[in-house]
Structure formats: C-alpha cells, structure tokens
Amino acid sequence: MTDVKTDVKTDVNSPFEPEFTTALCEIFEQLISFNQLLGVKIDELRHEIVRAHIPMRPELVGHYAHNRLHGGVISATLDSMGGLAVMAAIGARHLDEPPQQRLQRFAKLGTIDLRVDYLRPAIGAMFRCEAEVMRLGSRVANTRMAFTDEQGRLLATGAAAYIVS
C-alpha cells in the first residue's frame, strides 16, 4: 500500500485506523481504474458520510459549445461515491476485524439500482460529490448522493441500492 493519505479528512473520533483509510483510498482512487479515469479524489472519509471532488478536464466535456460536464460522468461519480459510502459503513460495522479483513468484505459490493436527477448544467472548474448511507442491511444498502459545483449549487442528486453480500 502507499503512504498514509494525509489530505483526507477523518473525524477526530473516527473509528478508522490509518491503515484502513489509506487502503480504502488506494482501492477507490487507484485500483478502480474507472474512478482514476474520472479523476475522483476523496476529501473526507467518515463512517456516516463521504466527500470527494473532480476537477474539470477536457476529456470529461459532454457539450463542446458550453464546456459542460458529461452526464455520464455525473452519474458514474454519484454511483461510485454511493459505493464508497457503503464501504465506509461496512468498515465501521465490522471494527472488531483487522483492517485487511474488512477490506475483503467489499469484493461482492455491486450496484443494484441507481437513480439520478439532473437539476442544472454542470459548468465549472471543480465539482464536489457527497454520499451517505440511509440503510445498511445484511444484504442490501441504500444511499443518497449529491453533486454540486464549487459554489455549492446542487447540480444533480442520486439514490442507489447496492448488494453487500
């Protein structure tokens, strides 16, 4: 694994060990190739909410005349952030296990359902996304997500269900 990722905020009372946080960030940002392609960078990792950002890049443009972010980038980011929120919630639920054992629990995680509502055009230099778990069951987790611009304007919302076992 890489060195401890120091730019990710964790709650002072976070239940997560640096080893778990570092490994989860590495899995999410580097080992999931599509997240790397999107350029998603985790800003905050807590057991109840996760936050990240995406810098705008030319290859993410969906409408060349308006330099607008592609809708697929928004939906993929919402989906991946919902998954990250579930990973954090699962990690917190199984604190009695060593970090590496908890990380193995994510092998079966998969999206069952995803709903995205596009509210405004995504134009800007940076975008933020946050996700929280509404319910973590033994087989299914439900999340809600928000996608905003640099000024905090809500551009899109999402809701998803994930298989966790």
Secondary structure as GFF3:
##gff-version 3
##sequence-region A 1 165
A	DSSP	alpha_helix	18	26	.	.	.	ID=ss1
A	DSSP	pi_helix	27	31	.	.	.	ID=ss2
A	DSSP	alpha_helix	33	38	.	.	.	ID=ss3
A	DSSP	beta_strand	41	45	.	.	.	ID=ss4
A	DSSP	beta_strand	50	55	.	.	.	ID=ss5
A	DSSP	three_ten_helix	58	60	.	.	.	ID=ss6
A	DSSP	beta_strand	61	63	.	.	.	ID=ss7
A	DSSP	beta_strand	68	69	.	.	.	ID=ss8
A	DSSP	alpha_helix	71	93	.	.	.	ID=ss9
A	DSSP	alpha_helix	99	104	.	.	.	ID=ss10
A	DSSP	three_ten_helix	105	108	.	.	.	ID=ss11
A	DSSP	beta_strand	110	118	.	.	.	ID=ss12
A	DSSP	beta_strand	126	136	.	.	.	ID=ss13
A	DSSP	beta_strand	140	149	.	.	.	ID=ss14
A	DSSP	beta_strand	154	163	.	.	.	ID=ss15
###
